Amino acid sequence: MPAAPYLCKVKINDKYQAVIGLEVHTQLLTNSKLFCSDSAAFSTNPNTHISPITLAHPGTLPKMNSKAIEYAIKLGLALQCDITQQNYFARKNYFYPDLPKGYQISQHTTPICKNGFVPIVVDGAARNIRLNRIHIEEDAGKSLHDIDENYTAIDLNRAGVSLLEIVSEPDIHSSDEAFAYITELRKLVTWLGICDGNMEEGSMRCDANISIRLKGETKLGTRVEVKNLNSIRNVKRAVDIEVQRLIGLVENNQPIIQETRSYDADNNITFSLRSKEDADDYRYFPEPDLTPFHITDDYLTTIKNALTVLPSALKEHYVNNLKLSDYDASVICDDKEQADYFEALIKHTTNYKAASNWMLGPVKSYLNEHQITYKQFSLPASKLAALINLVDEGKLSFSIAASKIFNAVLSNPNKQPLQLAEDMNLLLESDNIAVEQWVDEAIAAMPDKVKEYRMGKKGLIGLFAGQVKKISRGKADMQIVNTLLEKKLNN
């Protein structure tokens, strides 16, 4: 069991500033691995996506996956990065027990993307977290220590899979900012379709470089690295506990040692793994088996022109042009599939607020209840728009549309909402004679309440309206009902 950290009661805002840089490893959604044709798909069956190249047999040579370069450029352009057009790969000489070559092919002096930033908002305050670099590299395999009590098991399915390492500047100063940064980055890579963002399966992993300094200081303190954080929540928790550990060391006049640590989520502690290596320890040199490559201006232009509208721009459009609330626009733009469905929906209706309400209300509840995504949602946007239009036209109440017709349309995909409403006898009754009969019946059933209303308890009109709704089985047009109730009760 790792030793518990020294806990300190000094609050970071009182005296110290946290300085945090994050390295996020993002597994690209390429069909094959970075330097061979082995499948890059996630598999629970160990050592099934391998070949002589993955296993580094003598005489095998790597061949570049061009899709990885395209995906890297997409992300770089989305994050306002500078693209390094003259490029090559390097060998990173570091012993990986689960990478058969014994070295990793990565980028060193020519990362494909430089600079740029990730925009975040924390407590209503917006700021940009600067990026140092984004580079392409191959992933290592996975070491499993709990399969056999005497041996470490190795699964090489992941070895050689395409990765982007996204390295921030030390611009992050709290766990909340770290949380917002990872959340925004995850949203962007899934929006662009270059990564599934599944941290549980290892598609995204985060290493946090953490140091502290006195407020007002500009010099960076000694940093520690917390490796392989596999959820956004764990990033936040690990940053919090490590910052407090570092404060405790300084407050007790103990040195901070540059080292690599791991995070134990069960016990919410970090513990030391090894002293931290610097870049010189990796002995980089150009990869002799891969030729340098040049990214042309035309290729950059092609990728830029094909970029989808980014969530920030789409949100701005929804707020400024469609007049959605900032909250509604933000939620819709949190997920690409959701935004795509909304875009399809508003091609058939101009009631944008109603479209948003339906998606964030009944539709979202249905998806959550059935544990499905928009890709698995069977209701065409045109039919949902038809349902919205029936409510707008006064032919259905929202409650009837949401509670009955919505499910009926899902169960009867060959029928239109209007046809189902007619079949179920649920269209609103706007015939004044029929509605007036229901109103008269409701008033006659509650003579005592009529007296109370006429003595000043005007709030009772809702009781009468509810009674009319009950008598009419939801079919009465409530606008007509309320008009008639006011007229009759005030006479």
N, C-alpha and C positions, 0 to 999 in steps of 0.2 A: 504494500500500500504506500503510495507516495506520501511524503511528509506534508502536513498541512502548512499553508503559507502563513507568514507573519501578517496579522491583520493590524491595520492602523486606523485610528479614528480621525486622522486629519482629512478634511474634505478637500478635494482637488481644487475647487473654486476659491478656497481660502488662501492658498499659498502657491500651489503648483499648477502647471499647465501640462496636460498630456500631449505628446507629439506622436502621431500614429501614421504609418504608411502601410497600405494593404497591397498584397500580391495575390491576385485572383487568377486561378487556373481554370480556364473555360474549355471544355471538351467540345470540339466542333462537330457539327452534324454532317460530316462527310460519310459516304457509304463505305469507303475503305480507309485503311490506315494512312499515315502521313507519307511513308516511303515504300509501301507495298500494297498489294491488292487484297490482303486479308480483311475480313469484315470488321468494321468499327462498331457494330451494334453491341449494345449491352447484353450480356448473357450470364445466367446463373450457373451454366455448365462450364466448369473451369477448363482452360487449355483446349478450347474447341475452335477459337479464331486465331489459329497460328499456322505458320509455314516455315520453311527453311530460312526465309528472310527475317521473320520475327524472332526465330531462334538463333539468328546470327551465325548460321553455318558458314564455314570457310568458302570463299568464292562467290558469295551472294553480294549483290550491290543494291543500294537504295535508288528509288526513282520518285521524283517529286510529285505530290498530289496538288494539281493546280487549283482545285476547288478550295483548298485551305488558304491559298494566297488570296483568292477572291473574297472569302469570308473575312479574312483579316483586314483587307482594304475596306470592305463594307463597314466594319465596326470603326475603323480609323476615321473614315469620312463622317460617320454619324457623330463621332466625338470630337470633331474639329481638329484632328491630328494632321501633322505633316507626314506624307508618305515617302519613305526612302525608296527611291526608284532603282538605284544600283545596289544590288543586294547579294548576299551569300549566306551559307550556313556554316556553323562552327561545331567542333567537337568539344563537349564539356566533360572533362576527365574527372569523373567522380564515381566511386564504386556504388552502383545500384545493384543490390542482390537480386532484384526482380527485373533487371534489364540485361538480357544475355550478352550484349556487346561489351558491357562493362564501362560504357560511356554513353552520353546522351547527345543526340544531334539537336542543336538549338541555334539561336542567333545571339551574337554578342555585340560586336561593334556596329552592326547594321540592323537594328530592330526595324521591322517593316513599318511601324508607326511611332512617331515621336510627338511629344507635347500633347496638346488637346486637354480636355477636361470633362468631368462628370458633374452635371448640375444636381444639387440636392436642396431640399427644403426641410429645415428642422425648427419646430416651434414658430412657424410662420416666416422664418428668416431664410432667404435664398442665398446660396453661395456656390461657387464652382470649386470642385476639388481637382487640382491640376494633376495631369498624368505625366509620368516620366517617359514611359515607353509601353508599347505593346509588341511582343515578339512571338514568333511561331516556334514551337518545339514539339518533340514527341513525348508521349507519356511513358511512365514506367509501368511495370506490372504491379501486382498486389501481393504482399506478404501476409499470410494468415498464420497467426500464432496460437489459435485456439482449436485447431483441428486435431493436432497430435501433441501429447505432453512432452515428447522428446525432440520433435523436429518442427521446423517452420515450413509450412506448405507454400508453394508459389503458384499463382494463377497468372498466366501471361496473356490472357485475352486483351487486357488493356494496354499491354506493352506496344508502343509504336503508334498509338492513336493520336490524332492531330489535336494539339492544344494551342490556345493563345494564353500567354501570361501577360496580364494587365497589371502594370506596376504604377501605383500612385506616388506622387510626391508626399513628403510628410506633412500633409495639409489638414489632417483630420485631428480633432482635439477632444473628442468625446466618443463614448460608445454609441450614443444616439446618432452622431454623424456617421460613424462606421456602419451602423444599421441602415441608415438612409442611403449611403453610398452603394452598399451591396444590393439593396432592394432595387435601386435605380438601374444598376448595371445588369442585374438579372432580368429586369423588365425589358431592357434594350436588346440584349442578345436573343431573347425569345421572340421579341417583336420583329427583329431582322431575320429570324429563322435560321440562325447560325448555331444555336445551342438550345437544348431543351430545358436548361436551368435546373435540372433535377439534382439537388445537392446530396440527397440520400443515396443516389446511385453513383455519386462521384463526378457528375457532369460539371459541377462547379465546386471548387475547393478554395479555401482562403488561408493565406499565411499573414499574420499580423506582426509588423515590426513596431515595437512600442518602447517609448522612452518618456522621461519626465524632465522638466526643468522648472526653475523658479519663474514665477510670472514676471514678465519684463525682460527676461534673458532671450538672447537670439541664438546662442550656441546650442547645438543639439547635444543631448545627454547620451550616455551609453545605452545602446538599444538591446533589447532581447527580441527573439522571434518566436512566436507561438505558431506551430505548424498544424496544417491539415484540419482546419475548422470546417465542419461539414454541414452547418446550417447557419442561417442568418442570426438566429437567436443565440447560437453558441459563439458567434463572433462578438456579439454585444456582451455576453456574460464573461467571456475570456478577457476582453479588453478591460472590463470593470475590475475583475479580480487581480489582473496583472498590474494595473496602474496602482491599486492599493498596496500590492506587495512591494513595488518599487518605492513608493512613498515610505512604507515601513522601514525599508533598508536605509534610506537616506536619513530619516528621522532618528535612526539608531546608530548613525555613523558607520554603517556597514557598506562595503563597496558593491556596486552593481557590476556584475560580470557579463560580458557579451557572450550570449549562449543561445542555443536552440532549445525550446521547451515544448511540451505537449499539454493539451487541455483534457482533463478528466471531467466529462460532463456530469457523470453520476454524482461526483463529490464536489463539483464546482471549484476545482483547484487546478493550478498549472504545476508541472514538475519538469526538472531538467532532463534533457536527452543527451546533449553533447555541447562542447564549446563551438561557437559559431565560426564557420569558415568565411573567408573573404573571397572576392572574385579571383584573386591571384592563385588561390588554392586549387582552382578548377583547371588551370593550365589550358585555356582556350587556344585553339588554332583552327584555321579554315578547314572545313571538311573536304578531304581530297577526293572523295567519291561522288561529290555533287558539284556540278558546274555553277558558277555565279549566274544570277538571272537579272534581267532588266525589265522594269515595269514601264511600259510606254505611256505617253500622254493620252493616246487614243484609248488604251485599255482603261485608264483611270476615268476618262470621260464616260465610257460605256457603263462602268459600274455606278458612277455617280448618277447618271441619267436613269438607271434602273432602280435606284433606291426608293423604297416605299416612304410615304409621308411618316415622319417620326411622331411619336406620341405627344411630345411637347407642342409641336406645330398643330396637330390635330385638336388637341385640347383648346388651344388658343382660338382655333376656328369655331369650335362648338360654343365657346363662351361669347366671342365677339359677334359672330354671324348668326348662329342658331339660338343665341340668348339662353343657353343652358346655364345652370348654376355652376360655380367653380367645383363644387363637390360632385355633382352629377357627371360633369365632363371628365374630372379626374378619375372617377371610378370606371367609367366607360373605357378610358384610355389606359387603364391598368393592364389590359389583356388584349392582344392583337385579334384573337378570334372574336371576342366580344365587340371590339370596335368594328371589325369587318361585318358582323351581323347588323350592328346599328347602321352602318353605311348602306347596307342592302335594304334595311327597313325604311329609311328616310327617302328612298327612291319611290316609295309607294304612299307616303303620307307626309304632309307638311306640318303636322302637329308634333313638333320635335320634343316638346315637354312630355306629352303623352307617351311617345315612343320610349323616351328615357325612363319614365315611371313604370312602364310595362316590363322593360328589360331588367331594371333594378328591383322590381317587385315580383310579380307572378313568375316571370321566366327564370329569374335567379333562384327563387324558392324551388321551382321544379328541378332545375339542374342540381342544386344541392341535395334535394331529397333523393334523386335518382343517381347521384354521384356520377354525373356525366359532364362533358364539356360541350361547347357550342358545335364542335365538329360532329358530335353524336346527337345533337338536338334535331329532331325530325321535322319540326314545324317550319315551313318556308317563310321567309320574311314577308312575302306578299300576303300570306294568309293572316299573319299577325297584324299587318297593316289594315287588312279588311275588317278585322275585329275592332281595331282602334277607330276606324271610320264609322262603324255602326254605332259606337258610343258617341262619337262627335255628332252624328246625325240625329241623336236622340232615340234611336231604335232599340238600344239596349242600355241598361244601367251598367256602370263600371263593375259593381259587385256581382251582378248576374254574369257579365262577360268573363270576369276573372274566375269566379267560383264554379261556373257550369260550362259555358261555351268553350272556354280555353281548353279544358280537359276533353270535351267532346270532339273538338277539332283534332287534337292529338290522337284520339282513338279512332277517328274516321277521316283518314287523310284524303279520301276521294271526294269529300263534301266540303262546300264552302261554309263559312261561318253563318251567313244569312240563311242558307238552307237549313242548317242545324237548328238555328234559333226558331225558325218557323216550325220545323218538325217537333221541337220540344215545347212549342207554344209559350215561348219566353220573350217574344217581342213586346216592347213597351206599348201599353194601351194609351193612346192619346185621344180617343173618342171622349169628348167632354161629358156626354151623357153617362157612359159607363163609369168614368172616373168619379163623377158627381154622386153616383149611387154608392160607390165605395166610401166616399167621404161622409155622406149622410149616415151610412151604417155605422161608421166609426164614432161619429158624434153621438148618435142615438145610444150606443152601447156604454157611454160614460157620462151620464148627465151630471154627476157630482163634479167631475173634472171640468165640465163646461162652465159650471158656476164659479169654480176656482179660477179658471182662465179669465172670466169676465170680471172677476174681482181684482185682477192685476197680476196673476201668475202666468205671464205671457210665455214663459219657458215651456209650459205644458204643450205647446204646439208640436214639439218634437214627439211627444207621446202619441198624439193623434196621428201624426204622419207615420209613425211606426205601426200603428194599428191598421192604417190604410194599406201599408206595404204588406202586412201579414194577410189581410183579407184578400188582397189582389194577387197574392203569391209573387210579389215582386214585379208585377207587370204594369203597375200604375206609373205614369209619367210623373215623377215627384215634383217637377216644376209646376205642373198643372195642379197637383194635389195641394201644394203649399199655398198657391194663389186662392184656391177654393176654400181651404181651411180658414185663411185669414178673413176672407169675405164673410163666411158663414158664422164664424165664432165672434166676430166683431159686430154682428147685427143683433 
